[in-house]
Amino acid sequence: MRTNRIRTTAIAATALAAALSLTACGGEDKAMGTKPAGSAETATPAATSTDGKAQSDAPEAGAPETQTVPAEGKHAGGKKPQAAAIPACTPKNSTIKVSKVSRPINHLLLTVTNTGSKDCAAYHAPFLRFDDAQAVYPVLDDSKPQAVVTLAPGQEAYAGIALLGEPGENEPVKSDNLGVIMVDKNNQAKGESTLKLPAETYTDSLGFITYWQSDVENALMF
């Protein structure tokens, strides 16, 4: 049975930022000698500040002035800036369709197309509801891709829908409509589309939906 590979709980994604800090080190005082006789200036000993660092009343002749460069990012000990998450593909910036396939049997193909002007990401797997079902369709965890599928305008992503479990394991039920709920990076619902299913579509509780894939072959291989 394939049910041991299926999960229905939402996956929470969190990001941790590492904080790095630099430590300042103090220098040692340099010993100062006596200037030759006849010199118009008298050597002035270096003044010591309260923090133990040697300081001079004036910079040496010809020496460049020291400039303080504001530290930023990880060098300042602060959090490294994080890249903004790509907006999720939703009914506002994409369209979804469902179609019947000849192979494998008892499968449907779900296709989402980016119709917006900017990139969108097909996060996780969509939530499915056949007709008026209260529970969402199971998600096949084994189908999780290595990376989130990002769509440029006009590009598509795919998810495979297995309609039935093993023959005789459960009573199939005819379904006419399919609710498809897109999710964001945190697996939270971002809008639902209602689609008309192909004629004579039967489902049972042992089917599943895959994660979004970048090509049709991966979506239908399970």
Secondary structure, 3 states (H helix, E strand, C coil): CCHHHEECCCCCCCCCCCECCCCCCCCCCCCCCCCCCCCCCCCCCCEECCCCCEECCCCCCCCCCCCCCCCCHHHHCCECCCCCCCCECCCCCEEEEEEECCCCCCEEEEEEEECCCCCEEECCCCEEEECCCCCCCCEEHHHCCCCCEEECCCCEEEEEEECCCCCCCCCCEEEEEEEEEEECCCCCEEEEEEEEEEEEEEECCCCEECCCECCHHHHCCC
